[in-house]
Amino acid sequence: MKFEPVGTETEHTGVQIAHEEISPVRQVLRRVLIAAFVLVVVVLIVYVDRDGYEDSKGGEISLLDATYYATVTLSTTGYGDITPVTPEARLINILLITPLRIMFLIVLIGTTLEALTARSREEFRIRRWRNRVRQHVIVCGYGTKGRSAIRSLIANGTTPDRIVVVDPEPRAIEEANSLGLTGIVGDASRTEVLRRASVERARAVIVAANRDDASVLITLTVRQINPSVPITTSVREEENANLLRQSGADTVITTSATSGRLLGLSTDAPRVVAVVEDLVTGGQGLDLHQRTVNSGEVGLGPRSLRDIVLSVTRGGRTLRFDDPLIGTLQPEDVLVVVKAHDPNRPMRPPTQPS
């Protein structure tokens, strides 16, 4: 295998599931540590200037007294038994301790409540999504290939709420969220990340990684969790295509070889390349569709249909349109057809061959 180097801001309507979920307890603990640091700073300020303070019971201000004063001051309890008496000590209270008191309250109370509220709201959205998600498509990688695959899915009838994007880059997930897609920040080759994407209940997985070795690892992990889900993956080097198939990929698309064939074909037959580009670009011109045979088409030959039939899948075997073994169409046949794009035709998810 060849290893290669790794190569709009709107409020999102999709769900974002972080790779490492920080619990509310950890968030509160972090703020408690900040509050403790503020407390220590106030204790040091008071103890260094302890001669400017007076205890109602008499005696010098000890480190314990300074800690006690800092505690009751920051918490706004203020018993009044230890007070600043010199102008310097009072000025320090005004300029330093009072702002620290405000910071202490904001950090420990206000920010904590806000974090807990936001966290609970996001966890509720995630739980609701996980409870209802079924038959979705997982796209591993939100680069050029991943975005193109998603556009094709949507053009062929898959709604955005049925598409889950997995990518290690948070900014990529934010962009996916802005389109109404569900995003998961994380490495798609890790089991826990794919389980967050509910790969066990997915109807298909698209692997659009930028590296062939990453595609192999993702495919192996997906196949280990869900042995039956259809996996489509892209590979840059044609020599790695067999390795992807051995790893469990059902369909392997060699991007470099396909691009090279089109480049070579464009020299002598540029119109052929234009038609191929039209066919693979959904939502305009000519569209490729996969569908089952209609009841009125049973018993007819492929050439008798209004749609242009390219292939017929029967019993798990795909036959070309001119294969004599097709004979007449049967009820369970799955067709790949070419037809003009109809913007008024309601879209529906493509059927899967049995």
N, C-alpha and C positions, 0 to 999 in steps of 0.2 A: 504494500500500500504506500502511496506517496502522501507525505504529510506536507501541508501547505500553511503558510503563515496566515494568521487571522487578519484577515483584512482590518408647531401650530398649536398653539396652546388654547384650548377651550375646555370648559368644565366637562369632565367625562361622564358618560351615562352608563358605561360598562362597570364591571366589578374588577377590582385589582386585588389579587391575593399575593401577599409578599412571600418571598422564599423563606425568610426567617421571621416568624411571627413573634413579636415581643409582647409578652403577657402584661396585663395591667399591673400586676404585682411588681414586675421589674421596672415599669415606668415610675411607679410610686417610689420604689426603693432608690432610683436614680435621683429623684427630687428630694428625698429625705437626706441623701448624702450632700446635696448642694446646700440644703438648709443647715445641716450640721457644720459645714464649712463656714457659713455665715456666722453661726453661733460661736465657733472657735475664734473667728476674727474679732467679734465683739468682746469676748472674754479677754483676749490679749490687749485690746484697746483699754478696757477698764482696769486691768491689772497693772499695766504700765503707768497709768495715771491714777493709781489707787489713793494717792495722797489728796486728790481732789474730791474724794467721796467720804461720806460719813455714815456710820452705822448707828442706828438709834440705840442700840445696846452697848455702844462704846467699843473701843478696841480698834486695831488696825484691820484694814480690808485684806483678807487672805485670798488665795486663789479660789477656794471654795466659795467665798463671798462674791468674788467677781463672776464666777460661773452662775451663781444663784441670781445675781442682779441681771446678767445678760439674758438668762432664761425668762425671768418674769417681764423684762423689758420688751424682748422680741415678741413674746406672746401677748403683749399689751395687758398683762395682769396688773402689774404695778402696785405692789403692796405698800410702798413708801417707806419701808424700814431702812433701805439703803438709798441715799440720794446724792446727786452731785451738788457740791456746795461752793466750789471755786468757780470763777468766771471761765477759766480754761476748760474745766470739766463740763460745764453746761454748754459751752460753745462746741465742744467735741460731740456732745449728745445731739446738738442741733444739726451739725454739718455731716457727721459720720453715722452715728448710731440710728438716727431717725430714718435716713435712706435705707440703711441695712435692715431696719425693722420692716419697712415697706417691701423690700425685696424678699425678705423671709416669708411674709404672709402671701405674696404673689406666688412664689415658688412652691410653698408647702400646701397651700389651700386652693387658690384660683387655678393655677396651671394643672394641678393634679385632677381637679374635678373636670376641667376641660378635656384632659387626655382620656380620662375614664369614659366620658360621654362620647367622644369621637370614636374611641376604640369599640365601645359597645355597639354603636350604630354601624360601624364597618363590619364587625363580627356578625351582626344580625343580617346584613346584606349577603355576606358570604354563606352563612348557613341556609338562608332562603334560596340562594342560587344552587347550592349543592343538593338541596332536597328536590328541586324541580328539574335539574338538568338531565336530559336523556338524549341519546342519539345525536350527539354533537360532534363536530369536527375539531380536532386538535391540530394546530399548525405550530410546529416547532421551529422557530426562527422567524423574525420579523424584518428580514432584509428585503432586497429587491425581489427575490423569488417568493418569499413568504407573502409580501404585499400583493404581488401579482396573482398568487394562488387564491388569496382571499377575495380579490376583485372578481375572479372567475367563479368562485363559489357563490358569491352574492348575485352575480349575473345569472346563474343557473338556479336560483331559487332558495338558497340557504340563507336564512335570516341572520343578522349579526349576533343575536343572542344565542345562536347555536354554534358559534365559532369561538374557540378558546385559543389564545395566543400564549406561547411559552417562549420567553427570551430573557437572557441574563441582564440586559440593559434596561434600567428603570425608565429611561426616556422613551425607549421603543414601546414599552408597555403603556406609558402615558398617551402616546400617539394612538395606539390601538384602542385605549379606553375612550378617546375623544370621538371615535367612530362607532361607539356602542358595543365594542367587542369586550369579552372578558379577558383579562390579562393576568398572567402569573409570572412574577419575577423569579428566575431561577434557571438552573442548568437542566435541560430536558433529558439528559442522560442519567439523572438521579431518580431513584425510585420514589422518594417522598414527594418530589416535585410533580411527577406524572400522576401520582395518587391524588394530589390536590386538584389536578385537572380532571379527575374522575375518568381516567383512561379505561377503567373496567367497563364503563357504560357508553363509551364513544362509538360512533358508527364508522369513523375513519380517522386515520392519523396521517398528516402530511409532514414529512421531514424535509425542511428547507434550510439545513445548516450550511455554513460557508466552507466547511472542511469535510473531506471524505471520511476521515477517521471519526469525527464527531457524528456524522450520519450513521456510521456503523454502530457506535456505542448507543445512540438514541434508539435505533431500530432493535438492537438486542434487548434493551431495557423494556421497550414497549411490548415486544413479543413475549418476554418473560412474564409480564403482568397480565396481558390479554392475548392469549394464543390465537384468537380468532378474528381480531379486528383487522380490516384491510389497511395495509401500510403502503403509502406511496412516498418514494424518496428520490431526491436528485443526487447525482454524483458528477463530479467534474471530469475525472479520468475514466475512460471507458474500461480500462483494465480492472477497475474496482467494482464494476457493475455486478459481476458474479459473486463477489464477496458480500455485497449488499443483499443479493438474493439468498445466499446461504445464511445470512443473519436474520432472515425472516421477512424481507420486503416483498410485497406482492407485485408492485410495479416500480421499476427503476428507470429514471429518465436521465440520460447522459447529456448534460447541458453543453459541454464543449463540443462533443461529436455532432449533436443536433445543430448547433450554431454553425459548425464547419460545413455540414451538408448544405444548409441553406445558403451560406456564402458562396459555395461552389456552384450551386444551382442557379443563383441569381445572375451569374455571368451570361449564361445562354438562355435562361428562361425566367426573366425577372417577373413576369406576370404570374407564373406558378408560385413564386415566393409570396407575392401579394395575396394570392388566394389562400395559401397556407396560413399566413398571418391573420387573414380575416376569419378563417375557420377556428383558430385557437383563441381569438379575441371574442369573448362572449358579449352579447348585448348589442351587436351591430352587424349589418350585412348578413353573411351566412353564418349559421350556428350549427355546431355539432350537438346532437342530443342522443341520450341513451334511454330507451323505453321498452316496455314489453309490447308484445303483439296485441292489437285490439281484436275484439271478437269478430268484427267484420273483415279482418285481414286473414284469418285462419283459412288455410287451403289455397291461398294465392301464392304466386311466385314473387320473389323480392322485386323484380322489375315491374310488377303490376301495381305497386304502391305509389301513391302520390309523392311521398317523401323519397329522396334518393338514399337507398340502403347501401351502406358500406360494409357491414359485417353482421352476421347472425351468430349469437351464442346459444348453443343448445347442449344441455347435459354437461356443462363445464368446458366445452370445446368451442373455440371461436373459429368460424368459417368465413372466408371472404365472400363478397356478394356474387362472384362468378363460380363459386365452388358447386359442382353438380350434386354434392352430397346434401345440399340444402333442400332441394326438391321444392316442396311447398311449405309454407310457414305453419308452425304448430303453436298451440296455446301458450306454452311455457317459454317460447323463444324470446330472447332479448336482442333488440336491434340497436345498432348505431347508425343514425341517419343524419343527413344534411338537409336543412330547410332554411328558408329566409327568416330573418328575425322579425318577430311580430311584437311591437312594444305594448300592444293591448292584451297579449296573451298572458294570463296569470301564470307566474312561475311556480314551480314545485321542485322539491329536492329530487335529484336523479335516483332512479331505482338501482338497486344492487343486484347483479346477477347471482343466481343461486349456485 
